[in-house]
Amino acid sequence: MTVIPEALNGTVIPGGCDTCNAEQRITRIEPLLWSIGIAHDDWCPTWQQIQALRTAPPATFRP
């Protein structure tokens, strides 16, 4: 038994971000393991903030 029907594998759902035309993508990674990712527009300020946080050193970093 699976909680997510196999037919949803590869489904694209519009939305997922309040500041761009994002899409949510459902992907089966392996049996009983699924991923739901959000694909933002490149110009999206939310996406740009996420990217900046990923590349910035942690706030607790002290050289």
Gaussian input, Z-matrix of N, CA and C with variables (Angstrom, degrees):
# hf/3-21g

backbone

0 1
 N
 C     1     B1
 C     2     B2     1     A1
 N     3     B3     2     A2     1     D1
 C     4     B4     3     A3     2     D2
 C     5     B5     4     A4     3     D3
 N     6     B6     5     A5     4     D4
 C     7     B7     6     A6     5     D5
 C     8     B8     7     A7     6     D6
 N     9     B9     8     A8     7     D7
 C    10    B10     9     A9     8     D8
 C    11    B11    10    A10     9     D9
 N    12    B12    11    A11    10    D10
 C    13    B13    12    A12    11    D11
 C    14    B14    13    A13    12    D12
 N    15    B15    14    A14    13    D13
 C    16    B16    15    A15    14    D14
 C    17    B17    16    A16    15    D15
 N    18    B18    17    A17    16    D16
 C    19    B19    18    A18    17    D17
 C    20    B20    19    A19    18    D18
 N    21    B21    20    A20    19    D19
 C    22    B22    21    A21    20    D20
 C    23    B23    22    A22    21    D21
 N    24    B24    23    A23    22    D22
 C    25    B25    24    A24    23    D23
 C    26    B26    25    A25    24    D24
 N    27    B27    26    A26    25    D25
 C    28    B28    27    A27    26    D26
 C    29    B29    28    A28    27    D27
 N    30    B30    29    A29    28    D28
 C    31    B31    30    A30    29    D29
 C    32    B32    31    A31    30    D30
 N    33    B33    32    A32    31    D31
 C    34    B34    33    A33    32    D32
 C    35    B35    34    A34    33    D33
 N    36    B36    35    A35    34    D34
 C    37    B37    36    A36    35    D35
 C    38    B38    37    A37    36    D36
 N    39    B39    38    A38    37    D37
 C    40    B40    39    A39    38    D38
 C    41    B41    40    A40    39    D39
 N    42    B42    41    A41    40    D40
 C    43    B43    42    A42    41    D41
 C    44    B44    43    A43    42    D42
 N    45    B45    44    A44    43    D43
 C    46    B46    45    A45    44    D44
 C    47    B47    46    A46    45    D45
 N    48    B48    47    A47    46    D46
 C    49    B49    48    A48    47    D47
 C    50    B50    49    A49    48    D48
 N    51    B51    50    A50    49    D49
 C    52    B52    51    A51    50    D50
 C    53    B53    52    A52    51    D51
 N    54    B54    53    A53    52    D52
 C    55    B55    54    A54    53    D53
 C    56    B56    55    A55    54    D54
 N    57    B57    56    A56    55    D55
 C    58    B58    57    A57    56    D56
 C    59    B59    58    A58    57    D57
 N    60    B60    59    A59    58    D58
 C    61    B61    60    A60    59    D59
 C    62    B62    61    A61    60    D60
 N    63    B63    62    A62    61    D61
 C    64    B64    63    A63    62    D62
 C    65    B65    64    A64    63    D63
 N    66    B66    65    A65    64    D64
 C    67    B67    66    A66    65    D65
 C    68    B68    67    A67    66    D66
 N    69    B69    68    A68    67    D67
 C    70    B70    69    A69    68    D68
 C    71    B71    70    A70    69    D69
 N    72    B72    71    A71    70    D70
 C    73    B73    72    A72    71    D71
 C    74    B74    73    A73    72    D72
 N    75    B75    74    A74    73    D73
 C    76    B76    75    A75    74    D74
 C    77    B77    76    A76    75    D75
 N    78    B78    77    A77    76    D76
 C    79    B79    78    A78    77    D77
 C    80    B80    79    A79    78    D78
 N    81    B81    80    A80    79    D79
 C    82    B82    81    A81    80    D80
 C    83    B83    82    A82    81    D81
 N    84    B84    83    A83    82    D82
 C    85    B85    84    A84    83    D83
 C    86    B86    85    A85    84    D84
 N    87    B87    86    A86    85    D85
 C    88    B88    87    A87    86    D86
 C    89    B89    88    A88    87    D87
 N    90    B90    89    A89    88    D88
 C    91    B91    90    A90    89    D89
 C    92    B92    91    A91    90    D90
 N    93    B93    92    A92    91    D91
 C    94    B94    93    A93    92    D92
 C    95    B95    94    A94    93    D93
 N    96    B96    95    A95    94    D94
 C    97    B97    96    A96    95    D95
 C    98    B98    97    A97    96    D96
 N    99    B99    98    A98    97    D97
 C   100   B100    99    A99    98    D98
 C   101   B101   100   A100    99    D99
 N   102   B102   101   A101   100   D100
 C   103   B103   102   A102   101   D101
 C   104   B104   103   A103   102   D102
 N   105   B105   104   A104   103   D103
 C   106   B106   105   A105   104   D104
 C   107   B107   106   A106   105   D105
 N   108   B108   107   A107   106   D106
 C   109   B109   108   A108   107   D107
 C   110   B110   109   A109   108   D108
 N   111   B111   110   A110   109   D109
 C   112   B112   111   A111   110   D110
 C   113   B113   112   A112   111   D111
 N   114   B114   113   A113   112   D112
 C   115   B115   114   A114   113   D113
 C   116   B116   115   A115   114   D114
 N   117   B117   116   A116   115   D115
 C   118   B118   117   A117   116   D116
 C   119   B119   118   A118   117   D117
 N   120   B120   119   A119   118   D118
 C   121   B121   120   A120   119   D119
 C   122   B122   121   A121   120   D120
 N   123   B123   122   A122   121   D121
 C   124   B124   123   A123   122   D122
 C   125   B125   124   A124   123   D123
 N   126   B126   125   A125   124   D124
 C   127   B127   126   A126   125   D125
 C   128   B128   127   A127   126   D126
 N   129   B129   128   A128   127   D127
 C   130   B130   129   A129   128   D128
 C   131   B131   130   A130   129   D129
 N   132   B132   131   A131   130   D130
 C   133   B133   132   A132   131   D131
 C   134   B134   133   A133   132   D132
 N   135   B135   134   A134   133   D133
 C   136   B136   135   A135   134   D134
 C   137   B137   136   A136   135   D135
 N   138   B138   137   A137   136   D136
 C   139   B139   138   A138   137   D137
 C   140   B140   139   A139   138   D138
 N   141   B141   140   A140   139   D139
 C   142   B142   141   A141   140   D140
 C   143   B143   142   A142   141   D141
 N   144   B144   143   A143   142   D142
 C   145   B145   144   A144   143   D143
 C   146   B146   145   A145   144   D144
 N   147   B147   146   A146   145   D145
 C   148   B148   147   A147   146   D146
 C   149   B149   148   A148   147   D147
 N   150   B150   149   A149   148   D148
 C   151   B151   150   A150   149   D149
 C   152   B152   151   A151   150   D150
 N   153   B153   152   A152   151   D151
 C   154   B154   153   A153   152   D152
 C   155   B155   154   A154   153   D153
 N   156   B156   155   A155   154   D154
 C   157   B157   156   A156   155   D155
 C   158   B158   157   A157   156   D156
 N   159   B159   158   A158   157   D157
 C   160   B160   159   A159   158   D158
 C   161   B161   160   A160   159   D159
 N   162   B162   161   A161   160   D160
 C   163   B163   162   A162   161   D161
 C   164   B164   163   A163   162   D162
 N   165   B165   164   A164   163   D163
 C   166   B166   165   A165   164   D164
 C   167   B167   166   A166   165   D165
 N   168   B168   167   A167   166   D166
 C   169   B169   168   A168   167   D167
 C   170   B170   169   A169   168   D168
 N   171   B171   170   A170   169   D169
 C   172   B172   171   A171   170   D170
 C   173   B173   172   A172   171   D171
 N   174   B174   173   A173   172   D172
 C   175   B175   174   A174   173   D173
 C   176   B176   175   A175   174   D174
 N   177   B177   176   A176   175   D175
 C   178   B178   177   A177   176   D176
 C   179   B179   178   A178   177   D177
 N   180   B180   179   A179   178   D178
 C   181   B181   180   A180   179   D179
 C   182   B182   181   A181   180   D180
 N   183   B183   182   A182   181   D181
 C   184   B184   183   A183   182   D182
 C   185   B185   184   A184   183   D183
 N   186   B186   185   A185   184   D184
 C   187   B187   186   A186   185   D185
 C   188   B188   187   A187   186   D186

   B1=1.4457
   B2=1.5358
   B3=1.3158
   B4=1.4532
   B5=1.5236
   B6=1.3098
   B7=1.4537
   B8=1.5230
   B9=1.3261
   B10=1.4631
   B11=1.5291
   B12=1.3234
   B13=1.4681
   B14=1.5322
   B15=1.3060
   B16=1.4586
   B17=1.5305
   B18=1.3301
   B19=1.4649
   B20=1.5316
   B21=1.3253
   B22=1.4647
   B23=1.5273
   B24=1.3159
   B25=1.4573
   B26=1.5271
   B27=1.3415
   B28=1.4545
   B29=1.5208
   B30=1.3228
   B31=1.4572
   B32=1.5269
   B33=1.3316
   B34=1.4572
   B35=1.5256
   B36=1.3410
   B37=1.4558
   B38=1.5267
   B39=1.3285
   B40=1.4644
   B41=1.5275
   B42=1.3331
   B43=1.4643
   B44=1.5062
   B45=1.3282
   B46=1.4523
   B47=1.5137
   B48=1.3342
   B49=1.4628
   B50=1.5193
   B51=1.3251
   B52=1.4611
   B53=1.5234
   B54=1.3378
   B55=1.4647
   B56=1.5248
   B57=1.3423
   B58=1.4656
   B59=1.5326
   B60=1.3110
   B61=1.4684
   B62=1.5254
   B63=1.3204
   B64=1.4615
   B65=1.5278
   B66=1.3193
   B67=1.4593
   B68=1.5199
   B69=1.3247
   B70=1.4629
   B71=1.5244
   B72=1.3139
   B73=1.4649
   B74=1.5199
   B75=1.3102
   B76=1.4614
   B77=1.5298
   B78=1.3271
   B79=1.4634
   B80=1.5237
   B81=1.3224
   B82=1.4644
   B83=1.5218
   B84=1.3210
   B85=1.4515
   B86=1.5297
   B87=1.3038
   B88=1.4632
   B89=1.5300
   B90=1.3282
   B91=1.4607
   B92=1.5325
   B93=1.3043
   B94=1.4667
   B95=1.5274
   B96=1.3369
   B97=1.4618
   B98=1.5265
   B99=1.3286
   B100=1.4622
   B101=1.5201
   B102=1.3093
   B103=1.4591
   B104=1.5210
   B105=1.3147
   B106=1.4615
   B107=1.5270
   B108=1.3234
   B109=1.4605
   B110=1.5137
   B111=1.3081
   B112=1.4567
   B113=1.5190
   B114=1.3169
   B115=1.4627
   B116=1.5243
   B117=1.3419
   B118=1.4638
   B119=1.5274
   B120=1.3346
   B121=1.4581
   B122=1.5332
   B123=1.3325
   B124=1.4693
   B125=1.5263
   B126=1.3147
   B127=1.4651
   B128=1.5316
   B129=1.3065
   B130=1.4665
   B131=1.5298
   B132=1.3551
   B133=1.4581
   B134=1.5351
   B135=1.3126
   B136=1.4666
   B137=1.5223
   B138=1.3387
   B139=1.4597
   B140=1.5268
   B141=1.3296
   B142=1.4579
   B143=1.5278
   B144=1.3246
   B145=1.4644
   B146=1.5302
   B147=1.3295
   B148=1.4685
   B149=1.5308
   B150=1.3325
   B151=1.4615
   B152=1.5187
   B153=1.3277
   B154=1.4663
   B155=1.5264
   B156=1.3305
   B157=1.4606
   B158=1.5254
   B159=1.3105
   B160=1.4632
   B161=1.5242
   B162=1.3283
   B163=1.4573
   B164=1.5285
   B165=1.3229
   B166=1.4616
   B167=1.5221
   B168=1.3187
   B169=1.4663
   B170=1.5226
   B171=1.3113
   B172=1.4606
   B173=1.5339
   B174=1.3271
   B175=1.4637
   B176=1.5330
   B177=1.3115
   B178=1.4614
   B179=1.5263
   B180=1.3413
   B181=1.4691
   B182=1.5259
   B183=1.3262
   B184=1.4596
   B185=1.5208
   B186=1.3441
   B187=1.4790
   B188=1.5175
   A1=109.39
   A2=116.07
   A3=121.65
   A4=109.60
   A5=116.57
   A6=121.14
   A7=110.26
   A8=117.01
   A9=121.98
   A10=108.08
   A11=117.66
   A12=119.85
   A13=111.49
   A14=117.14
   A15=123.37
   A16=111.37
   A17=117.33
   A18=121.16
   A19=112.60
   A20=117.91
   A21=120.97
   A22=113.03
   A23=118.14
   A24=120.98
   A25=109.72
   A26=116.96
   A27=121.42
   A28=114.46
   A29=117.36
   A30=121.00
   A31=110.82
   A32=116.20
   A33=122.67
   A34=107.29
   A35=115.61
   A36=121.73
   A37=107.83
   A38=118.36
   A39=119.85
   A40=110.92
   A41=115.24
   A42=120.50
   A43=112.40
   A44=114.86
   A45=121.02
   A46=112.84
   A47=116.51
   A48=121.15
   A49=108.32
   A50=116.30
   A51=120.51
   A52=113.35
   A53=118.32
   A54=119.82
   A55=114.91
   A56=118.30
   A57=119.85
   A58=110.08
   A59=115.68
   A60=122.05
   A61=110.28
   A62=115.99
   A63=121.49
   A64=111.43
   A65=114.65
   A66=122.80
   A67=108.61
   A68=115.85
   A69=121.51
   A70=107.57
   A71=116.00
   A72=120.83
   A73=109.58
   A74=114.94
   A75=121.54
   A76=107.96
   A77=116.21
   A78=120.95
   A79=109.66
   A80=115.72
   A81=120.16
   A82=108.12
   A83=117.16
   A84=122.87
   A85=110.27
   A86=114.93
   A87=122.93
   A88=106.02
   A89=118.69
   A90=118.76
   A91=111.62
   A92=116.31
   A93=125.70
   A94=114.33
   A95=118.68
   A96=121.68
   A97=109.08
   A98=115.71
   A99=122.64
   A100=110.69
   A101=116.61
   A102=123.27
   A103=108.75
   A104=115.80
   A105=120.57
   A106=105.81
   A107=116.19
   A108=121.66
   A109=111.12
   A110=116.01
   A111=121.14
   A112=108.10
   A113=116.86
   A114=122.89
   A115=107.96
   A116=115.93
   A117=122.28
   A118=110.17
   A119=116.11
   A120=120.89
   A121=107.86
   A122=117.54
   A123=120.75
   A124=112.42
   A125=117.87
   A126=122.14
   A127=113.10
   A128=118.91
   A129=123.56
   A130=111.45
   A131=118.43
   A132=120.06
   A133=112.99
   A134=117.11
   A135=120.02
   A136=109.43
   A137=117.87
   A138=122.05
   A139=110.72
   A140=117.67
   A141=120.94
   A142=111.04
   A143=117.19
   A144=120.76
   A145=110.79
   A146=116.74
   A147=120.75
   A148=109.49
   A149=116.76
   A150=120.73
   A151=111.16
   A152=118.00
   A153=121.44
   A154=110.78
   A155=116.36
   A156=119.73
   A157=111.86
   A158=116.92
   A159=120.52
   A160=112.27
   A161=117.34
   A162=120.01
   A163=112.82
   A164=117.16
   A165=120.21
   A166=110.10
   A167=116.73
   A168=118.39
   A169=109.93
   A170=118.64
   A171=120.69
   A172=110.91
   A173=116.53
   A174=121.48
   A175=111.94
   A176=116.92
   A177=121.13
   A178=112.32
   A179=117.44
   A180=121.56
   A181=110.27
   A182=115.79
   A183=121.75
   A184=108.12
   A185=116.97
   A186=119.33
   A187=112.19
   D1=142.72
   D2=177.07
   D3=-129.80
   D4=145.70
   D5=179.53
   D6=-75.54
   D7=-36.61
   D8=179.85
   D9=-101.78
   D10=122.64
   D11=179.66
   D12=-63.48
   D13=139.53
   D14=-179.60
   D15=-55.93
   D16=-29.80
   D17=-179.44
   D18=-62.15
   D19=-18.83
   D20=179.84
   D21=-82.57
   D22=-9.68
   D23=179.26
   D24=-58.62
   D25=123.23
   D26=-179.82
   D27=89.62
   D28=0.18
   D29=-179.49
   D30=-67.20
   D31=139.96
   D32=175.44
   D33=-114.64
   D34=125.21
   D35=-178.33
   D36=-116.00
   D37=123.99
   D38=178.22
   D39=-64.68
   D40=145.57
   D41=176.22
   D42=103.72
   D43=-176.91
   D44=179.18
   D45=118.77
   D46=-7.07
   D47=178.49
   D48=-143.92
   D49=137.87
   D50=-179.68
   D51=-82.21
   D52=-10.16
   D53=-174.74
   D54=-115.18
   D55=0.13
   D56=177.37
   D57=-151.33
   D58=-176.32
   D59=179.94
   D60=-95.23
   D61=55.86
   D62=-176.27
   D63=-66.28
   D64=161.82
   D65=174.06
   D66=-130.08
   D67=141.57
   D68=174.60
   D69=-99.56
   D70=134.73
   D71=-178.54
   D72=-121.52
   D73=127.10
   D74=179.62
   D75=-98.94
   D76=125.74
   D77=-178.03
   D78=-135.75
   D79=131.78
   D80=174.56
   D81=-83.67
   D82=121.70
   D83=-179.74
   D84=-83.75
   D85=-46.61
   D86=176.34
   D87=-160.17
   D88=172.88
   D89=-179.62
   D90=-53.02
   D91=128.64
   D92=179.57
   D93=68.71
   D94=10.25
   D95=176.78
   D96=-127.15
   D97=116.19
   D98=-175.81
   D99=-121.61
   D100=155.25
   D101=175.88
   D102=-126.52
   D103=135.44
   D104=172.32
   D105=-120.15
   D106=108.82
   D107=-178.16
   D108=-107.92
   D109=153.82
   D110=177.19
   D111=-112.11
   D112=125.10
   D113=177.17
   D114=-103.33
   D115=108.65
   D116=179.95
   D117=-86.55
   D118=161.15
   D119=169.00
   D120=-69.02
   D121=148.79
   D122=-178.74
   D123=-59.44
   D124=-33.42
   D125=-176.97
   D126=-82.82
   D127=-3.45
   D128=-174.24
   D129=-62.43
   D130=124.72
   D131=178.95
   D132=-64.00
   D133=-31.71
   D134=177.12
   D135=-65.62
   D136=-45.65
   D137=178.74
   D138=-63.21
   D139=-41.25
   D140=178.71
   D141=-62.77
   D142=-38.01
   D143=177.90
   D144=-67.17
   D145=-41.54
   D146=177.58
   D147=-60.03
   D148=-46.05
   D149=-179.90
   D150=-63.09
   D151=-40.86
   D152=179.79
   D153=-63.42
   D154=-39.32
   D155=179.50
   D156=-68.25
   D157=-31.17
   D158=179.73
   D159=-71.94
   D160=-28.32
   D161=-176.60
   D162=-100.01
   D163=-13.44
   D164=-178.98
   D165=-79.91
   D166=147.32
   D167=174.97
   D168=-67.45
   D169=153.20
   D170=179.59
   D171=-58.98
   D172=149.00
   D173=-178.82
   D174=-60.39
   D175=-22.77
   D176=-178.98
   D177=-88.01
   D178=-1.28
   D179=-177.62
   D180=-68.68
   D181=129.19
   D182=176.57
   D183=-132.41
   D184=111.15
   D185=-178.65
   D186=-68.75

